[in-house]
Amino acid sequence: MLGIKLKNAALTRVGRHDASLPTLVEEAAAAVIAPEAPIAAVYLSSFAPAELCGIEDVAGTVSHLLSSRFGIEVPVQGPFRTGGEALYEALQASERTDGDTLLIACEKMTHVPAGRAAGLLAPRVSAAVEQQHGATLPAMAALVTQSYMRGYGVPYQAFHHVAIKNHDHAARNPRAHFRKRVNLETVATSPLVADPLRRHHCAPMSDGAAACVIGRGDGPVRIGGWGRGLDTPLLHERSDLGRFPAAARAARAAFDMAGRGPDAIDVVEIHDAFSPFELINLEEMGFFSPGSAWRALEAGQLHVGGALAVNPSGGMKARGHPIGVCGISSVFEMLEQLTGRAGERQHPGARRGMVQSAGGVSRDTYAFVMERSQ
């Protein structure tokens, strides 16, 4: 199982698109499918195609496109909710797959007003009992943020600097939704969304698609380990709202399989749908002790060129957040970084990296350790 390679990956521009969801899928798939390398399995991730686009059978839609456009006649498995979930399931099945596996991730969100989208997505991000009390993803993220600040002495301004860093990285990323740097005043005075989270602490709604091909044999990047972590689906049942134990479990399993630890990692693409989540996840994954990641950020250690490049793509916050695409979009960034093709955002000497993908408020989390093959 440890011989699985990342052979290719692609990402459309992330942001507002007039193109349809199938058109975005076709663009991403065309960039990775090679006629000389048959596809034996297809895994699809798309969070809410029915709610947002009225596509009830997105797997059937993608299957028809792959058949008519590329001659790929294999069942499409999914849709999974996140790219990380799809990749994890594909890797789990890789020992039984005779040939390469294609992963497709797609989402189209910007055509729906933000308020309406929040209502449409609420049943997918919270349990019925939470919805009865008006729970939305930003509201639950705000509760986590408050608990994290109180429990670990993390200053509020630290979250501003997460956003500033990720916008700085995204300004160098030609595929990013936001390619504009922001300053402290802009972040600190942006409208309040759910106290204490402001607009610039929250990832945007975005359109986009991504694809990658994994399999045995040759490939520029080796996937050395992967893991999954689960937590209670109800927020009020957690013993500490300011922690994400699912992230710790996923990272520990991935590191154990890869025979590596946090000290071996040069670059990380991590879940930051809300800026505080970046710091919590870094700590849970073992890069920093609880409540201390903000100090490394303040010292510039988490920027491209620092000790550990975190979200060099710009992360969900600035690269963009087409929900079902996240995870595979990070795989694309990791391929760029580990092969030295990331251009202005290239982290010097990047040889080993980690991708994290999470669903909701870290109810299920996936982690992958990758390294350059040569």
KEKE-3310 file (N, C-alpha, C; in steps of 0.2 Angstrom, whole numbers, plus 5000, padded with zeros to 4 digits):
npx = (5004:5011:5016:5010:5008:5006:5002:4998:4990:4977:4970:4956:4954:4950:4935:4923:4913:4905:4903:4896:4894:4897:4905:4916:4921:4925:4935:4945:4947:4952:4965:4972:4970:4977:4979:4987:4987:4976:4961:4956:4947:4935:4933:4923:4920:4909:4900:4887:4879:4865:4858:4863:4864:4854:4857:4853:4859:4874:4884:4880:4880:4893:4899:4893:4899:4913:4913:4908:4916:4929:4930:4930:4924:4920:4912:4907:4912:4904:4894:4907:4909:4920:4935:4946:4940:4936:4949:4955:4946:4949:4962:4962:4956:4966:4975:4967:4964:4967:4976:4976:4969:4956:4953:4940:4934:4922:4912:4900:4895:4894:4883:4872:4864:4873:4866:4855:4862:4868:4857:4852:4863:4864:4857:4867:4878:4875:4867:4850:4844:4853:4850:4837:4840:4845:4858:4872:4886:4895:4891:4893:4907:4911:4908:4917:4929:4928:4929:4942:4950:4948:4951:4965:4972:4974:4977:4965:4969:4978:4971:4968:4980:4982:4973:4979:4992:4988:4981:4992:5000:4990:4990:5001:4997:4990:4978:4970:4955:4955:4967:4973:4982:4979:4978:4981:4971:4961:4956:4953:4942:4933:4916:4906:4902:4899:4900:4916:4920:4925:4921:4933:4939:4933:4931:4927:4912:4915:4917:4923:4934:4944:4956:4964:4977:4980:4991:5000:5017:5027:5029:5029:5027:5026:5014:5014:5008:4992:4977:4962:4951:4938:4925:4912:4896:4888:4890:4889:4892:4905:4920:4929:4927:4936:4945:4951:4950:4948:4956:4969:4969:4968:4980:4990:4988:4992:5005:5011:5009:5017:5029:5035:5037:5030:5041:5047:5041:5039:5030:5013:4996:4981:4966:4956:4944:4939:4948:4954:4953:4965:4975:4971:4971:4984:4990:4984:4988:5001:5011:5013:5012:4996:4988:4999:5003:5000:5011:5021:5017:5016:5030:5033:5036:5027:5025:5028:5044:5047:5050:5040:5030:5014:4998:5002:4996:4986:4976:4959:4954:4959:4963:4951:4935:4927:4917:4917:4928:4939:4953:4957:4961:4971:4979:4984:4991:5001:5008:5013:5021:5030:5037:5043:5037:5029:5031:5030:5026:5033:5040:5056:5066:5056:5052:5045:5028:5011:4994:4979:4962:4945:4929:4914:4913:4926:4921:4924:4940:4954:4970:4986:5002:5015:5028:5042:5047:5059)
npy = (4994:5006:5010:5020:5032:5050:5055:5065:5081:5094:5110:5121:5139:5146:5154:5165:5159:5159:5147:5131:5118:5104:5109:5114:5103:5095:5103:5102:5088:5085:5090:5081:5068:5055:5047:5035:5030:5020:5022:5015:5016:5028:5042:5053:5070:5081:5093:5099:5097:5095:5104:5116:5117:5110:5098:5082:5069:5069:5060:5052:5062:5066:5054:5052:5062:5059:5047:5051:5061:5057:5043:5035:5022:5017:5014:5028:5033:5039:5054:5060:5070:5079:5082:5076:5065:5058:5055:5048:5036:5031:5028:5018:5008:5006:4995:4985:4989:4988:4997:5014:5027:5040:5055:5066:5083:5094:5110:5122:5138:5152:5158:5158:5167:5172:5171:5163:5152:5148:5143:5133:5124:5121:5109:5100:5103:5103:5095:5090:5094:5104:5113:5117:5126:5136:5134:5137:5135:5146:5150:5140:5138:5150:5148:5138:5146:5156:5147:5142:5154:5158:5146:5144:5156:5163:5177:5188:5195:5187:5179:5188:5189:5177:5177:5188:5183:5172:5179:5185:5175:5170:5180:5178:5167:5162:5155:5158:5164:5176:5188:5198:5207:5210:5221:5224:5233:5232:5219:5218:5227:5223:5217:5210:5193:5181:5183:5180:5181:5188:5195:5194:5183:5172:5159:5162:5159:5149:5145:5130:5117:5102:5089:5074:5060:5045:5030:5015:5012:5024:5041:5058:5061:5053:5046:5043:5040:5039:5045:5044:5053:5054:5063:5067:5070:5080:5096:5100:5089:5088:5087:5098:5112:5120:5112:5100:5084:5075:5079:5077:5063:5059:5064:5058:5044:5045:5050:5039:5028:5033:5033:5045:5061:5076:5085:5082:5088:5100:5108:5113:5110:5115:5114:5128:5135:5144:5156:5154:5140:5136:5138:5130:5117:5115:5114:5102:5093:5091:5100:5110:5115:5115:5130:5138:5140:5152:5160:5156:5160:5174:5176:5175:5162:5154:5157:5156:5152:5152:5143:5133:5131:5136:5133:5138:5140:5150:5145:5140:5152:5162:5157:5151:5143:5132:5120:5105:5103:5106:5099:5090:5101:5105:5095:5097:5109:5104:5095:5104:5111:5101:5097:5109:5118:5129:5143:5160:5158:5147:5137:5136:5122:5112:5097:5087:5085:5089:5086:5091:5088:5093:5090:5100:5106:5100:5086:5075:5071:5071:5066:5067:5061:5066:5065:5070:5060:5058)
npz = (5000:5002:4991:4983:4971:4968:4953:4944:4944:4944:4944:4942:4939:4954:4961:4955:4943:4927:4919:4918:4931:4925:4915:4922:4928:4916:4912:4922:4922:4909:4910:4917:4913:4904:4888:4887:4899:4907:4916:4930:4941:4948:4958:4966:4973:4979:4988:4989:4977:4973:4981:4978:4964:4958:4953:4955:4953:4953:4952:4941:4931:4930:4926:4914:4907:4908:4900:4887:4884:4886:4885:4896:4905:4918:4934:4944:4960:4974:4977:4988:5002:5005:4997:5003:5010:4999:4993:5003:5004:4991:4992:5002:4995:4986:4985:4980:4967:4951:4941:4937:4947:4946:4953:4955:4959:4963:4963:4963:4968:4969:4962:4971:4983:4998:5010:5007:5003:5015:5022:5014:5016:5029:5034:5031:5038:5051:5065:5067:5079:5083:5072:5076:5085:5078:5073:5062:5051:5053:5065:5074:5072:5078:5092:5094:5092:5103:5114:5112:5113:5126:5133:5130:5130:5119:5109:5101:5090:5084:5075:5065:5059:5053:5042:5035:5032:5023:5013:5008:5003:4993:4984:4976:4969:4954:4953:4963:4972:4979:4975:4982:4993:5011:5025:5043:5048:5038:5040:5054:5055:5046:5043:5056:5058:5065:5081:5089:5075:5060:5044:5036:5043:5038:5026:5008:4998:4984:4966:4957:4951:4953:4950:4951:4948:4954:4958:4956:4952:4943:4948:4952:4965:4981:4990:5006:5018:5026:5035:5046:5056:5068:5076:5089:5082:5087:5093:5107:5114:5115:5125:5125:5118:5111:5105:5092:5092:5081:5071:5077:5078:5065:5059:5067:5063:5050:5050:5057:5048:5038:5044:5048:5057:5063:5063:5051:5041:5028:5022:5023:5019:5025:5034:5034:5035:5043:5051:5064:5064:5057:5066:5077:5071:5067:5079:5084:5075:5079:5077:5085:5102:5112:5110:5106:5093:5087:5091:5083:5071:5073:5073:5060:5056:5049:5036:5018:5015:5028:5044:5043:5030:5029:5021:5008:4996:4999:5006:5011:5015:5006:4994:4990:4993:4987:4992:4991:4983:4991:4998:4987:4979:4988:4987:4973:4976:4984:4975:4966:4975:4980:4968:4964:4957:4960:4958:4962:4975:4979:4992:4998:4996:4998:5002:5009:5013:5020:5019:5024:5027:5031:5037:5041:5057:5060:5062:5054:5049:5038:5034:5025:5021:5011:4999:4989:4976:4970)
capx = (5000:5015:5019:5005:5010:5002:5005:4996:4984:4975:4965:4954:4954:4945:4932:4916:4913:4899:4903:4892:4898:4900:4911:4922:4923:4928:4942:4950:4948:4956:4972:4976:4969:4982:4976:4991:4986:4969:4958:4952:4942:4934:4930:4920:4918:4905:4897:4880:4877:4858:4855:4866:4864:4849:4859:4852:4863:4880:4889:4878:4882:4900:4900:4891:4904:4919:4912:4907:4922:4936:4930:4931:4918:4920:4908:4909:4910:4903:4899:4909:4908:4926:4941:4950:4936:4936:4955:4956:4943:4953:4969:4960:4955:4971:4978:4963:4963:4972:4976:4976:4962:4955:4948:4937:4931:4918:4907:4898:4892:4893:4877:4867:4866:4876:4861:4851:4866:4869:4851:4852:4869:4863:4856:4873:4884:4873:4862:4843:4843:4857:4847:4832:4842:4848:4865:4875:4893:4899:4889:4897:4914:4912:4908:4924:4934:4927:4932:4949:4953:4947:4955:4972:4975:4976:4974:4961:4973:4981:4966:4969:4987:4981:4970:4984:4997:4985:4980:4999:5001:4986:4992:5006:4993:4986:4972:4966:4949:4957:4974:4974:4984:4975:4981:4977:4965:4955:4954:4950:4936:4928:4909:4905:4898:4897:4905:4920:4922:4923:4921:4940:4941:4929:4932:4922:4909:4918:4916:4930:4935:4950:4957:4971:4977:4985:4991:5006:5022:5031:5025:5033:5026:5024:5009:5017:5003:4985:4973:4955:4949:4931:4923:4905:4893:4885:4895:4888:4894:4913:4923:4933:4925:4942:4950:4949:4953:4948:4962:4975:4969:4970:4987:4994:4988:4995:5012:5013:5010:5023:5035:5037:5033:5029:5047:5050:5037:5041:5025:5006:4990:4977:4959:4955:4937:4938:4955:4956:4954:4971:4980:4969:4973:4992:4992:4981:4992:5007:5017:5014:5008:4990:4988:5005:5004:5000:5017:5025:5014:5018:5037:5034:5038:5022:5025:5032:5051:5048:5051:5035:5025:5007:4994:5005:4991:4982:4971:4952:4952:4960:4963:4944:4932:4922:4918:4919:4935:4945:4957:4960:4964:4977:4984:4987:4996:5006:5011:5017:5027:5036:5040:5046:5033:5024:5032:5032:5024:5037:5043:5062:5068:5050:5053:5039:5022:5005:4988:4973:4955:4940:4922:4910:4918:4931:4918:4928:4946:4958:4977:4990:5009:5017:5035:5045:5049:5067)
capy = (5000:5012:5012:5024:5039:5055:5055:5071:5085:5100:5114:5127:5145:5146:5160:5166:5156:5158:5141:5126:5113:5099:5112:5115:5096:5094:5107:5099:5081:5085:5092:5075:5061:5053:5041:5030:5027:5018:5023:5009:5018:5035:5044:5060:5073:5087:5094:5100:5099:5095:5110:5123:5117:5106:5091:5077:5063:5072:5055:5051:5067:5065:5047:5053:5067:5055:5042:5054:5065:5054:5036:5031:5018:5014:5017:5034:5031:5045:5059:5061:5077:5082:5079:5072:5059:5054:5052:5042:5030:5029:5025:5012:5003:5006:4988:4981:4993:4986:5002:5021:5030:5047:5058:5073:5087:5100:5114:5129:5141:5159:5160:5158:5172:5169:5170:5157:5146:5146:5140:5127:5120:5120:5102:5096:5104:5103:5090:5093:5097:5110:5117:5120:5132:5141:5133:5138:5133:5151:5151:5134:5140:5156:5145:5135:5151:5158:5142:5142:5160:5158:5141:5144:5162:5165:5184:5189:5198:5181:5177:5193:5188:5171:5180:5192:5178:5168:5183:5187:5169:5170:5186:5175:5161:5164:5152:5160:5168:5183:5189:5205:5207:5214:5224:5223:5237:5229:5213:5220:5232:5219:5216:5204:5188:5178:5185:5185:5180:5194:5192:5192:5177:5167:5158:5164:5154:5149:5139:5127:5110:5099:5082:5071:5053:5041:5023:5012:5014:5030:5047:5063:5062:5047:5046:5038:5039:5043:5043:5047:5054:5056:5066:5067:5075:5086:5100:5101:5083:5088:5089:5104:5115:5123:5107:5096:5078:5071:5081:5073:5056:5058:5065:5052:5038:5046:5050:5032:5024:5035:5033:5051:5065:5083:5088:5080:5091:5107:5112:5110:5113:5114:5116:5135:5138:5150:5157:5151:5133:5135:5137:5124:5111:5114:5111:5095:5088:5090:5104:5115:5113:5118:5137:5141:5141:5160:5163:5155:5164:5181:5177:5174:5155:5150:5160:5154:5154:5151:5136:5128:5135:5134:5136:5142:5142:5155:5142:5141:5159:5167:5153:5150:5138:5127:5115:5098:5103:5107:5093:5089:5107:5105:5090:5100:5113:5100:5093:5110:5113:5096:5097:5115:5122:5134:5149:5165:5155:5141:5136:5134:5116:5108:5090:5083:5089:5086:5089:5090:5090:5092:5092:5103:5108:5094:5080:5070:5074:5066:5068:5063:5063:5066:5067:5070:5053:5058)
capz = (5000:5003:4984:4979:4969:4965:4946:4941:4947:4941:4947:4938:4943:4960:4961:4952:4936:4923:4917:4922:4935:4921:4911:4926:4928:4910:4912:4927:4920:4903:4912:4920:4909:4898:4884:4888:4906:4908:4922:4933:4946:4948:4965:4965:4979:4978:4994:4989:4970:4972:4985:4975:4957:4956:4950:4960:4952:4951:4949:4934:4927:4929:4923:4907:4904:4907:4895:4881:4882:4887:4884:4903:4906:4925:4939:4948:4967:4977:4979:4995:5004:5004:4993:5008:5011:4992:4992:5009:5002:4985:4994:5006:4990:4981:4985:4976:4961:4945:4937:4940:4950:4944:4958:4953:4964:4960:4967:4960:4974:4969:4959:4976:4988:5004:5016:5005:5003:5022:5024:5010:5018:5036:5036:5029:5042:5058:5066:5067:5086:5082:5068:5079:5089:5073:5071:5056:5052:5056:5072:5078:5072:5083:5098:5095:5093:5109:5119:5111:5115:5133:5136:5129:5131:5112:5107:5096:5084:5080:5069:5059:5055:5049:5036:5032:5029:5018:5007:5005:4999:4988:4980:4972:4966:4949:4953:4969:4972:4980:4974:4984:5000:5016:5031:5049:5049:5034:5043:5060:5054:5042:5046:5061:5055:5071:5086:5087:5068:5055:5037:5034:5046:5035:5019:5004:4993:4977:4961:4955:4951:4953:4948:4952:4947:4959:4956:4957:4947:4943:4949:4955:4973:4984:4996:5011:5024:5027:5041:5046:5063:5069:5083:5090:5077:5091:5096:5114:5117:5116:5131:5125:5111:5108:5102:5087:5092:5075:5068:5080:5076:5058:5058:5070:5059:5043:5052:5059:5042:5034:5047:5049:5062:5061:5061:5044:5036:5026:5019:5025:5017:5031:5034:5037:5033:5048:5052:5070:5063:5055:5072:5081:5067:5067:5086:5085:5071:5082:5075:5090:5108:5112:5112:5105:5086:5085:5092:5077:5066:5074:5072:5053:5054:5045:5029:5013:5017:5035:5046:5040:5025:5030:5016:5003:4991:5001:5010:5009:5016:5001:4987:4989:4997:4984:4998:4989:4980:4996:4999:4980:4978:4992:4983:4968:4978:4986:4969:4964:4980:4980:4962:4963:4951:4963:4956:4967:4981:4981:4998:4997:4999:5000:5000:5012:5015:5023:5017:5029:5024:5036:5036:5046:5063:5062:5064:5051:5046:5034:5033:5020:5021:5004:4998:4983:4974:4969)
cpx = (5004:5018:5015:5008:5005:5005:5003:4990:4983:4970:4963:4955:4948:4942:4925:4917:4906:4898:4899:4897:4901:4906:4917:4925:4927:4935:4947:4952:4953:4963:4975:4975:4973:4979:4980:4990:4979:4967:4954:4947:4941:4931:4929:4918:4915:4900:4889:4878:4869:4855:4857:4864:4858:4851:4859:4857:4870:4885:4887:4880:4889:4902:4898:4897:4910:4918:4911:4913:4929:4936:4931:4924:4919:4915:4911:4907:4909:4896:4901:4909:4914:4931:4945:4946:4937:4943:4957:4952:4946:4959:4967:4959:4960:4974:4974:4961:4969:4972:4976:4969:4962:4951:4946:4933:4928:4913:4906:4893:4890:4887:4871:4869:4868:4871:4857:4855:4867:4863:4850:4858:4868:4862:4862:4879:4882:4868:4855:4842:4847:4853:4841:4833:4846:4855:4867:4882:4896:4897:4893:4904:4916:4912:4915:4929:4934:4931:4939:4953:4953:4951:4962:4975:4977:4973:4970:4964:4977:4977:4967:4975:4986:4978:4975:4989:4994:4983:4987:5001:4997:4987:4997:5003:4989:4979:4967:4960:4951:4965:4976:4976:4979:4979:4977:4971:4959:4952:4950:4943:4931:4921:4909:4901:4895:4902:4909:4923:4920:4923:4928:4943:4937:4931:4926:4918:4913:4916:4923:4929:4942:4950:4964:4971:4982:4985:4998:5011:5025:5026:5029:5033:5023:5019:5011:5013:4997:4981:4967:4954:4942:4930:4915:4902:4890:4890:4895:4891:4902:4915:4927:4931:4931:4947:4947:4952:4953:4954:4969:4975:4971:4977:4992:4994:4992:5003:5015:5014:5016:5029:5039:5034:5033:5036:5050:5046:5039:5036:5018:5001:4985:4970:4958:4949:4936:4946:4957:4957:4961:4976:4978:4972:4980:4994:4990:4986:4999:5013:5018:5010:5002:4991:4994:5007:5004:5007:5022:5023:5016:5026:5038:5036:5033:5021:5029:5039:5053:5050:5047:5030:5018:5002:4997:5001:4986:4976:4964:4950:4953:4961:4956:4942:4926:4922:4920:4926:4941:4947:4960:4963:4971:4982:4987:4992:5002:5011:5016:5023:5032:5039:5044:5043:5028:5026:5034:5030:5028:5041:5050:5063:5062:5051:5047:5034:5016:4999:4983:4967:4950:4933:4918:4915:4922:4927:4922:4934:4950:4965:4981:4997:5012:5025:5038:5048:5056:5070)
cpy = (5006:5014:5017:5031:5044:5057:5062:5075:5091:5103:5120:5133:5144:5153:5160:5164:5157:5151:5136:5121:5107:5102:5113:5108:5094:5097:5104:5092:5081:5087:5086:5068:5060:5047:5035:5026:5026:5020:5017:5010:5026:5037:5052:5063:5080:5088:5094:5102:5099:5102:5116:5123:5113:5100:5086:5071:5066:5066:5053:5056:5067:5059:5048:5057:5063:5050:5045:5058:5062:5046:5032:5028:5014:5018:5023:5033:5038:5048:5059:5068:5081:5079:5074:5065:5055:5051:5047:5036:5027:5025:5019:5006:5002:4999:4984:4984:4991:4992:5009:5023:5038:5049:5065:5076:5093:5103:5120:5132:5148:5162:5160:5163:5169:5167:5164:5151:5143:5141:5133:5122:5118:5113:5098:5097:5104:5098:5093:5096:5104:5115:5121:5126:5137:5140:5134:5136:5139:5152:5146:5136:5146:5153:5142:5140:5154:5154:5142:5148:5160:5152:5141:5150:5165:5172:5184:5191:5192:5179:5182:5191:5182:5173:5184:5188:5175:5172:5185:5181:5169:5175:5183:5169:5163:5160:5154:5164:5175:5184:5196:5204:5212:5216:5222:5227:5234:5223:5214:5224:5229:5218:5210:5199:5184:5179:5179:5185:5186:5191:5190:5186:5171:5166:5160:5158:5155:5144:5136:5120:5108:5092:5080:5063:5050:5034:5021:5014:5021:5036:5052:5064:5055:5049:5041:5036:5042:5041:5047:5048:5057:5059:5065:5072:5081:5090:5100:5095:5083:5090:5096:5107:5118:5118:5103:5089:5074:5073:5077:5066:5054:5059:5060:5046:5039:5046:5043:5028:5026:5034:5039:5055:5072:5087:5087:5084:5098:5111:5109:5114:5111:5117:5123:5138:5144:5150:5154:5143:5131:5133:5131:5117:5110:5111:5104:5090:5087:5094:5109:5113:5117:5126:5141:5142:5148:5163:5162:5159:5171:5182:5176:5167:5151:5152:5156:5157:5154:5144:5131:5132:5132:5137:5141:5144:5148:5152:5143:5149:5163:5163:5152:5143:5134:5121:5108:5098:5103:5100:5091:5095:5108:5100:5093:5105:5109:5097:5099:5112:5108:5095:5104:5119:5127:5141:5154:5163:5149:5142:5133:5127:5111:5101:5085:5088:5085:5090:5087:5092:5088:5093:5095:5106:5102:5088:5074:5073:5069:5070:5064:5066:5061:5068:5066:5063:5053:5063)
cpz = (5000:4996:4980:4977:4967:4958:4942:4945:4944:4945:4943:4942:4948:4960:4958:4945:4933:4920:4921:4926:4930:4917:4915:4927:4922:4910:4916:4925:4914:4905:4915:4917:4904:4895:4886:4894:4908:4915:4924:4938:4946:4955:4964:4972:4976:4984:4993:4982:4969:4975:4981:4968:4954:4953:4955:4959:4949:4948:4942:4929:4925:4925:4915:4903:4903:4901:4888:4879:4882:4886:4890:4905:4913:4929:4943:4955:4970:4975:4986:4996:5004:5000:4997:5009:5004:4992:4997:5006:4996:4987:4998:5001:4985:4980:4980:4969:4956:4940:4941:4942:4948:4950:4955:4958:4961:4964:4963:4965:4973:4966:4965:4981:4994:5009:5014:5005:5010:5024:5021:5013:5025:5038:5035:5034:5050:5059:5067:5074:5086:5078:5071:5083:5084:5072:5064:5057:5055:5063:5077:5078:5077:5090:5100:5096:5100:5114:5118:5114:5123:5136:5135:5128:5124:5111:5101:5089:5080:5074:5063:5055:5051:5042:5032:5028:5023:5012:5004:5001:4993:4982:4975:4968:4961:4949:4959:4968:4973:4980:4976:4992:5005:5022:5037:5050:5045:5037:5050:5060:5049:5046:5051:5058:5061:5076:5089:5079:5064:5048:5034:5038:5043:5028:5014:5001:4987:4973:4959:4954:4951:4952:4949:4950:4951:4956:4958:4951:4948:4944:4953:4963:4975:4990:5001:5017:5024:5033:5041:5054:5063:5076:5083:5085:5081:5095:5104:5118:5118:5122:5131:5118:5108:5105:5097:5087:5086:5071:5070:5078:5069:5056:5061:5066:5053:5045:5054:5053:5038:5037:5048:5055:5059:5060:5054:5039:5034:5024:5021:5022:5022:5031:5038:5035:5037:5050:5059:5069:5061:5061:5076:5077:5067:5074:5087:5081:5074:5081:5081:5096:5108:5114:5110:5097:5084:5086:5086:5071:5067:5073:5064:5051:5050:5038:5025:5015:5024:5037:5043:5036:5026:5025:5011:4997:4992:5005:5007:5010:5010:4994:4985:4992:4993:4988:4996:4985:4985:4998:4992:4978:4982:4989:4977:4970:4981:4981:4967:4969:4980:4974:4960:4958:4954:4962:4962:4974:4983:4987:4997:5000:5001:4997:5003:5014:5018:5021:5022:5026:5029:5034:5042:5051:5065:5065:5061:5048:5043:5034:5029:5021:5014:5004:4991:4981:4973:4973)
residu = (MET:LEU:GLY:ILE:LYS:LEU:LYS:ASN:ALA:ALA:LEU:THR:ARG:VAL:GLY:ARG:HIS:ASP:ALA:SER:LEU:PRO:THR:LEU:VAL:GLU:GLU:ALA:ALA:ALA:ALA:VAL:ILE:ALA:PRO:GLU:ALA:PRO:ILE:ALA:ALA:VAL:TYR:LEU:SER:SER:PHE:ALA:PRO:ALA:GLU:LEU:CYS:GLY:ILE:GLU:ASP:VAL:ALA:GLY:THR:VAL:SER:HIS:LEU:LEU:SER:SER:ARG:PHE:GLY:ILE:GLU:VAL:PRO:VAL:GLN:GLY:PRO:PHE:ARG:THR:GLY:GLY:GLU:ALA:LEU:TYR:GLU:ALA:LEU:GLN:ALA:SER:GLU:ARG:THR:ASP:GLY:ASP:THR:LEU:LEU:ILE:ALA:CYS:GLU:LYS:MET:THR:HIS:VAL:PRO:ALA:GLY:ARG:ALA:ALA:GLY:LEU:LEU:ALA:PRO:ARG:VAL:SER:ALA:ALA:VAL:GLU:GLN:GLN:HIS:GLY:ALA:THR:LEU:PRO:ALA:MET:ALA:ALA:LEU:VAL:THR:GLN:SER:TYR:MET:ARG:GLY:TYR:GLY:VAL:PRO:TYR:GLN:ALA:PHE:HIS:HIS:VAL:ALA:ILE:LYS:ASN:HIS:ASP:HIS:ALA:ALA:ARG:ASN:PRO:ARG:ALA:HIS:PHE:ARG:LYS:ARG:VAL:ASN:LEU:GLU:THR:VAL:ALA:THR:SER:PRO:LEU:VAL:ALA:ASP:PRO:LEU:ARG:ARG:HIS:HIS:CYS:ALA:PRO:MET:SER:ASP:GLY:ALA:ALA:ALA:CYS:VAL:ILE:GLY:ARG:GLY:ASP:GLY:PRO:VAL:ARG:ILE:GLY:GLY:TRP:GLY:ARG:GLY:LEU:ASP:THR:PRO:LEU:LEU:HIS:GLU:ARG:SER:ASP:LEU:GLY:ARG:PHE:PRO:ALA:ALA:ALA:ARG:ALA:ALA:ARG:ALA:ALA:PHE:ASP:MET:ALA:GLY:ARG:GLY:PRO:ASP:ALA:ILE:ASP:VAL:VAL:GLU:ILE:HIS:ASP:ALA:PHE:SER:PRO:PHE:GLU:LEU:ILE:ASN:LEU:GLU:GLU:MET:GLY:PHE:PHE:SER:PRO:GLY:SER:ALA:TRP:ARG:ALA:LEU:GLU:ALA:GLY:GLN:LEU:HIS:VAL:GLY:GLY:ALA:LEU:ALA:VAL:ASN:PRO:SER:GLY:GLY:MET:LYS:ALA:ARG:GLY:HIS:PRO:ILE:GLY:VAL:CYS:GLY:ILE:SER:SER:VAL:PHE:GLU:MET:LEU:GLU:GLN:LEU:THR:GLY:ARG:ALA:GLY:GLU:ARG:GLN:HIS:PRO:GLY:ALA:ARG:ARG:GLY:MET:VAL:GLN:SER:ALA:GLY:GLY:VAL:SER:ARG:ASP:THR:TYR:ALA:PHE:VAL:MET:GLU:ARG:SER:GLN)
# end
